[in-house]
Amino acid sequence: MTSAIWTPENTQRLIALWKKGHTAAWIARALGPGVSRCAVLGKVYRLGLARGPEARRARPAAPPRAKRRRGEGSASRPAAPSSGPPRIRATVAPSAAMIATPPHPTTTILAVGFGQCRWPYGHVGEEGFGLCGRSVVRGAFCMAHAEVGYQKRSCSAESLLRMVDFE
């Protein structure tokens, strides 16, 4: 079905409209019935099209806004990062070895609140078990524990086959 949509004429119209700066939804309507916004975006991706010089400029990352909990006055805490696409950071984050972690838990599993690190210390049910409790920077962890907990893994076909033990 996609081969019927993407004739050479439609592909050329898509390229011209995309470079003019039209949105994918607008281009889909211009190309007629049977062409969806997602189809346009897929074709743009497969063609490797960019919008021009303005698309290549890095947008400055907005500082996170402080959120207030109910009942709190003007006290603010850093907001948790959004779950949207990752942003390019201008600086390199310090390594986990450079960031001091507390030597023992600072909160319990029952007392941990929203925005507190949930890195476990010890094992559940054992004496002294608790959670880190420092301010969250990424996901559910503070800066030091996020560096350890969120590490990029290779996602090649070979690594995926090794994960499922396929030979």
N, C-alpha and C positions, 0 to 999 in steps of 0.2 A: 504494500500500500504506500509506503514512503517513497518508492521509486516513482509512483504516479504523481506524487505531490512535487517532488524536487526535479522538475524538468530543467534543462539548461536555462530556459527563459526565467523561470521562477528563482533559480539560484542567482542569476545576474541581478534580478530585481531586489532580492534579499540583500545582496552585497551592497548595492547602491543605496538602498534605504537605511541599512545599518550604518554605513559610513556617514550618512547625513545626520545621524544621531537619533533616529526614531526608535521608540521602544519596541520590544519583541511583540507585545500585544497589538500595537498599532500596525506593525508589519504583517502580523497574522491576519488582521482584518483586511488589510490592503491586498493580500495575496488571495483572499477569497475563502469560500467554505471548504472545510476539510483540512485547513491549516490552523494548528493551535499555537498558542504562545510557546508551549513546551517544545513543539516541533521546530519552531524558529530558533529557540535557544540551543537545541541539540545540533541543528545544522550550523549555527554560528560557532559552536564549540568545535565541531568536526572540521570546519573550514579554518579554524584558528584566527578568526577575525578579531580585531581590536577596534576601539572607537576612535583612535587617533591620539594625538599628543596629550590631550587632557585626561585620557584613561590611564596613561602611564605615570602621571604624577602621583606621588604618594600622598595620601590624605593624612593630615596630622591626627593622631589618636586623641579623642576627647578624654579629658580626665574623668575618672569614675565619679558619679554623683553620690553624695551621701544620702542614705535612706534613713528615715526615722521610724522607730517602732512605735506602736501605740502606747500611749502613756508616758513616753519619754519627752523631755523638753527639747532643748536645743542640742543635746549631746548627739554627736554623729559618729558613724563608723564607716569604714570603707565599704563600698558596695561590692557585692560578688560580681565577678565578670559575667557577661551575657553568654548564652549558649550559642550565639551566632557564629559566623565564620571567624577563624582566627585572624587577628590583626598582626601586621608586621610591626615588631618592636624596634625602636631606634637604638636601644641599649641592650647589652648582653646581660642577662640575669646572672647574679652571683651563683656560684656552684653551691651545692648542698653542704659541702665540707666547710665553706666559708661562713655559713649561717649557723649560729649557735642554736641548738635545740635544747629544750629543758631536759635535765637529767632524769626527771620523774614526771608522772602525770600531774596535770594541774586541775583536772576536772574529772568527774565521774560520768558514767554512761547515762545516769539519770539526770544529772545537772547540766550536761552540755547544752548550749543554746544555739540559736540560729547564728551563723557567721563565726562559729568556733571550730577550730581544727579537730577532726575526728580520727587522728592517727592513734592507733592503739599502742599502749605500753603494757606488755605482758600478755597473758592469756585470760580469756573470760573464765570466771569462776575461781581464779587464783587470787591469793592475797596480793594487794597492791595494784590490781588491774585498774587502768584508767585511760583517759584520752588526753591528748596534748592540750587543747583548749585555747591556743593562741588564735589571733585573728586570721580568718580565711583569706587567702589571696587567689587561689585557683581551685575550682571544684569544691571539695570538702576539706582541703588541707591548707596549712600555712605555707609560707614560701619554701622553707627547708624540706618539708615533707612532700610538697608538690613536686619538687625537683627529683625526689626519689620515686614517688608514686606514679608520676606521669612521664614516662620515657618513651621516645619514639621507637617504634619497632619497624624493621624492614617488612615491606608488604609485597615482596616479589612472589611470583608464582611458585618458585622453589620453596620459599619459606612457608607459604600456605600449605603446600603439599607435605612438608616436614611436620607441620603442626598436627595434621590429621593422620600422620604416620602412613602415608601413601607412597608406595614404591613403584 
